[in-house]
Amino acid sequence: MFDKYVRRQLIGTGGKVIELARDTTRELDEVLDGAEQEVFLVSNRGRTTRTLSNGEVASAAFTELEKNNPIYPTGLRELDNLIVGFEPGTLTLLAGRPSMGKSQAALFLALQMMVARRIPVVFFSLEMTAQQLEYRLWSLLSVHPHYCDCGFYPLRSGRIRQHRAGLAPLTEREHETIARVLGIATELPLYLNDDRGTTVVGIASECRRLISEKKKPGLVVVDYLQMMADDSPNGNRSYELGNVARGLYKMAGDLNVPVLALSQISRAVEGRNNKRPVMADLSQSGILEMVSDNVVLLYRDEYYNPDSSDRDVLELIVGKARHGLTGTARFLFDKSYGLLTELPGGNHGN
């Protein structure tokens, strides 16, 4: 309705502009200024301004400081030393080649938000089904340090797949762990959406619904960008990917939520001797680097070098940190469970 109203107003304004143009008694600059004002009046009907005086901004900033408006630390000390944490209104990109552990790292970070602060997390999974993601969550819960006093028997995510395929039934201890983990999982403030046809508009709509139900997300995870980018009418996939990234960045600001978006990176790394990703490897579109507040690149050396001395080590390479530091945070990574833990003594470099 509002769209039709504005269009009607614009038609009326067009008539006024024509009258101004025909008035030869006025100077051209006066005519142009009058036409500009008429269009401006229409374009600003129903809008609220985002232009504030610095006094207003300073006052609001101090109020937020006093309220301790949270930036949510990840709980991984070496990573928090670089990016501090997830700040509402920002977009963080988690990027890497296939099998680097992007989805597992994202799920771990999501769980960190829930167990440390009890803040809701919504996870949009365009690659895995909600049930597949749930099985991974059970596996992670069985070994997560927050639940170490529960005495769970470690449950590898691969065991559930073997059981479902009839290859190796779950043991009694594994069944017992699942029953107990299920009680924890059902109480987590986690919302899963596995609609593979979802769009940025759909994601924003779901987030608004949660906000209206007093379940405002403390983190929105999107796995992953390329699955949302169809070819544009002119066949330019990079253009469409850029639109998706810009849309998520805008949504983060409009809804004041932190967004963690996963992304593939270019195959170009496969042809280099040093396969650690760099910012230039961001897949298909430089717009990803431009709109992201943080860019974290994943790398596991043992994937390429099975005899690596860095076995079971995941590098989180912070290539961009708009409000933090760039550098590399290294963690022990147990791929069987999706668990990240600090290396003894800590280890990160700038």
C-alpha positions in Angstrom: 0.0 0.0 0.0 2.8 2.4 0.9 4.5 1.7 -2.4 1.4 2.6 -4.4 0.9 5.8 -2.3 4.5 6.9 -3.0 4.1 6.3 -6.7 0.9 8.4 -6.8 2.7 11.1 -4.9 5.5 10.9 -7.4 3.1 11.2 -10.4 1.7 14.4 -8.8 5.2 15.7 -8.2 6.0 15.1 -11.8 3.2 17.4 -12.8 4.6 20.1 -10.5 8.1 19.7 -12.0 6.7 20.1 -15.5 4.9 23.3 -14.4 8.2 24.6 -12.9 10.1 23.8 -16.1 7.5 25.7 -18.2 7.7 28.8 -16.0 10.1 30.9 -18.0 9.9 33.8 -15.5 12.2 31.9 -13.1 15.9 31.4 -13.3 17.1 27.9 -14.2 18.8 27.4 -10.9 15.6 28.3 -9.1 13.7 25.8 -11.2 16.2 23.0 -10.6 16.2 23.7 -6.8 12.4 23.7 -6.7 12.2 20.4 -8.6 14.8 18.8 -6.3 12.8 19.9 -3.2 9.6 18.4 -4.6 11.3 15.0 -5.2 13.0 15.2 -1.8 9.7 15.7 -0.1 8.3 12.5 -1.7 11.3 10.4 -1.1 11.4 11.2 2.6 7.7 10.6 3.4 7.4 7.8 5.9 11.2 7.6 6.4 13.1 8.2 9.6 16.5 10.0 9.3 19.7 8.2 10.1 21.6 11.5 10.1 22.3 12.5 13.7 24.3 15.3 15.3 27.5 14.2 17.0 26.0 15.3 20.3 23.2 12.8 19.8 25.7 10.1 18.8 28.0 10.9 21.8 25.2 10.8 24.2 23.9 7.4 22.9 27.4 6.0 22.9 27.9 6.9 26.5 24.6 5.4 27.4 25.5 2.2 25.7 28.8 2.2 27.5 27.2 2.6 30.9 24.6 -0.1 30.1 27.5 -2.4 29.2 25.9 -3.2 25.9 27.6 -6.5 25.2 30.1 -7.6 22.7 29.9 -11.4 23.0 33.4 -12.9 23.4 33.8 -16.3 21.7 35.4 -17.8 24.7 38.5 -18.7 22.7 41.1 -16.4 24.3 43.5 -16.2 21.3 40.7 -15.3 18.9 39.2 -12.8 21.3 42.6 -11.1 21.6 42.2 -10.3 17.9 38.5 -9.7 17.2 37.3 -9.2 20.8 34.0 -11.1 20.0 30.7 -10.8 18.1 29.3 -7.3 18.2 25.7 -6.6 17.4 25.3 -4.9 14.0 28.4 -6.5 12.5 29.1 -9.1 9.9 31.9 -11.7 10.4 33.0 -13.9 7.5 34.3 -17.4 8.3 35.9 -18.6 5.1 37.9 -21.6 3.9 38.3 -24.4 1.4 36.0 -27.5 1.7 36.8 -29.9 4.6 38.6 -27.2 6.6 36.0 -27.4 9.3 33.9 -24.2 8.7 30.5 -25.7 9.7 32.0 -27.4 12.8 33.8 -24.2 13.9 30.6 -22.2 13.4 28.6 -24.7 15.5 31.2 -24.6 18.2 31.1 -20.8 18.3 27.3 -20.9 18.4 27.4 -23.3 21.3 29.9 -21.0 23.1 27.4 -18.2 22.9 24.6 -20.3 24.3 26.4 -22.0 27.2 28.3 -18.9 28.3 25.5 -16.3 28.0 22.3 -18.2 27.4 21.7 -16.0 24.4 19.6 -17.3 21.5 21.3 -18.4 18.3 19.6 -19.0 15.0 21.5 -21.2 12.5 20.5 -21.1 8.8 21.9 -24.2 7.3 21.7 -24.4 3.5 24.1 -27.3 3.2 23.1 -29.7 5.9 19.6 -30.7 7.1 18.6 -29.6 10.6 18.8 -33.2 11.8 22.3 -33.6 10.5 23.3 -30.5 12.3 21.6 -31.8 15.4 23.6 -35.0 15.4 26.8 -32.9 15.2 25.6 -30.9 18.1 25.0 -34.0 20.2 28.6 -35.1 19.5 30.0 -31.7 20.5 28.0 -31.6 23.7 29.3 -35.0 24.7 32.9 -33.6 24.9 32.4 -29.9 25.5 34.3 -28.6 28.6 31.2 -26.9 30.0 29.6 -30.4 30.5 32.8 -32.2 31.7 31.2 -33.0 35.1 28.4 -34.9 33.4 30.6 -37.9 32.7 29.4 -38.4 29.1 30.8 -41.1 27.0 32.4 -39.4 23.9 30.1 -39.7 21.0 31.7 -39.3 17.6 29.3 -37.8 15.0 30.4 -40.5 12.5 29.0 -43.2 14.8 25.5 -41.9 14.4 25.8 -42.2 10.7 27.2 -45.7 11.0 24.2 -46.6 13.2 21.7 -45.1 10.8 23.2 -47.0 7.9 23.1 -50.3 9.8 26.9 -50.7 9.7 27.7 -50.5 13.4 24.9 -50.2 15.9 25.4 -47.8 18.8 26.6 -49.3 22.0 24.6 -49.1 25.2 27.0 -46.4 26.5 26.5 -44.4 23.4 22.7 -44.7 23.7 22.9 -43.6 27.3 25.0 -40.5 26.3 22.5 -39.6 23.6 19.6 -39.8 26.1 21.3 -37.5 28.5 22.7 -35.1 25.9 19.2 -34.8 24.4 18.0 -33.3 27.7 20.6 -30.6 27.4 20.1 -30.0 23.7 16.4 -29.4 24.0 17.0 -26.7 26.6 19.5 -24.7 24.5 18.2 -21.4 23.0 19.0 -22.7 19.5 16.8 -22.3 16.4 17.6 -24.2 13.2 16.4 -23.4 9.7 17.4 -25.7 6.8 15.4 -24.1 4.0 17.8 -24.4 1.1 15.8 -21.9 -0.9 16.1 -19.2 1.7 17.0 -15.6 0.8 18.4 -12.7 2.8 14.8 -11.4 2.9 13.7 -14.7 4.4 16.5 -14.7 6.9 15.6 -11.2 8.0 12.0 -12.1 8.3 12.7 -15.1 10.5 15.0 -13.0 12.7 12.2 -10.3 13.1 9.8 -13.0 14.1 12.1 -14.2 16.8 12.7 -10.7 18.0 8.9 -10.1 18.2 8.7 -13.2 20.4 11.3 -11.8 22.8 13.9 -14.3 21.4 16.3 -11.8 19.8 19.3 -13.7 18.4 22.7 -13.0 20.0 24.2 -14.6 16.9 22.9 -15.4 13.4 24.8 -18.0 11.5 24.4 -18.5 7.8 26.0 -21.6 6.3 26.9 -20.7 3.6 26.9 -17.6 1.2 27.5 -19.4 -2.1 24.4 -21.5 -1.6 22.3 -18.4 -1.6 23.8 -16.8 -4.7 22.0 -17.8 -7.9 23.3 -16.7 -11.3 22.0 -13.2 -12.1 20.1 -12.7 -15.4 23.4 -11.7 -17.1 25.2 -14.8 -15.7 27.3 -12.8 -13.3 27.5 -15.0 -10.1 29.9 -12.6 -8.5 27.3 -9.8 -8.7 24.7 -12.0 -7.0 27.1 -13.1 -4.3 27.9 -9.4 -3.6 24.2 -8.7 -3.3 23.9 -11.5 -0.7 26.8 -10.2 1.3 25.5 -6.6 1.2 22.1 -7.8 2.2 23.4 -9.7 5.3 25.6 -6.7 6.2 22.5 -4.4 6.0 20.4 -6.9 8.0 23.0 -7.0 10.8 22.8 -3.2 11.1 19.0 -2.9 10.8 18.3 -5.6 13.4 21.4 -4.9 15.5 22.5 -8.5 15.6 25.9 -10.1 14.9 26.0 -12.2 11.8 28.5 -15.0 11.2 28.4 -16.0 7.5 30.4 -18.9 6.1 32.0 -18.8 2.7 34.1 -20.8 0.3 37.4 -19.5 -0.9 39.0 -19.7 -4.4 40.5 -22.9 -5.7 43.6 -20.8 -6.4 45.1 -21.9 -3.1 45.4 -25.5 -4.3 48.0 -24.4 -6.9 50.3 -22.7 -4.4 53.1 -24.2 -2.3 51.9 -22.4 0.7 48.2 -23.2 0.8 47.3 -20.9 3.7 44.5 -18.7 2.5 44.9 -14.9 2.2 42.3 -12.2 1.7 42.7 -12.3 -2.1 41.4 -15.9 -2.1 37.9 -14.8 -1.0 35.7 -16.6 -3.5 34.4 -14.7 -6.6 33.8 -11.3 -5.2 35.9 -8.5 -3.6 32.6 -7.2 -2.1 32.9 -9.8 0.6 36.1 -8.2 2.0 34.6 -4.7 1.7 31.3 -5.3 3.6 32.7 -7.7 6.3 33.7 -6.3 9.7 35.8 -9.4 10.4 37.2 -11.9 8.0 38.5 -15.2 9.5 40.2 -17.7 7.2 40.4 -21.4 8.2 43.4 -23.6 7.6 44.5 -27.1 8.7 48.0 -28.0 7.5 47.4 -31.8 8.0 44.7 -31.7 5.3 47.5 -31.1 2.7 50.4 -32.6 4.6 49.3 -35.7 6.5 52.7 -35.9 8.2 52.6 -32.3 9.4 53.9 -31.5 12.8 50.7 -29.4 13.2 48.4 -32.4 13.3 45.0 -31.6 14.9 45.7 -27.9 14.7 43.2 -25.4 13.2 44.5 -22.0 12.3 42.0 -19.1 12.4 43.7 -16.4 10.3 42.1 -13.0 11.0 42.7 -11.2 7.7 40.5 -8.3 8.5 39.3 -6.9 11.9 37.6 -3.5 11.5 37.7 -2.9 15.2 40.5 -5.3 16.2 43.8 -6.8 15.2 44.8 -9.1 12.3 46.8 -12.2 13.1 46.6 -15.9 13.5 45.0 -17.8 16.4 45.8 -21.5 16.6 43.7 -24.2 18.4 43.6 -27.9 18.9 40.8 -29.2 16.7 39.2 -32.6 17.2 37.3 -33.1 13.9 35.5 -36.2 15.3 33.5 -34.0 17.6 34.0 -30.5 16.2 35.7 -29.4 19.4 38.2 -26.4 19.6 40.5 -26.0 22.6 43.3 -23.7 23.4 46.8 -24.9 22.7 48.9 -25.3 25.8 50.5 -22.0 26.6 48.6 -20.2 23.8 49.9 -19.4 20.4 49.0 -16.6 18.1 51.0 -14.3 15.9 50.4 -11.0 14.2 
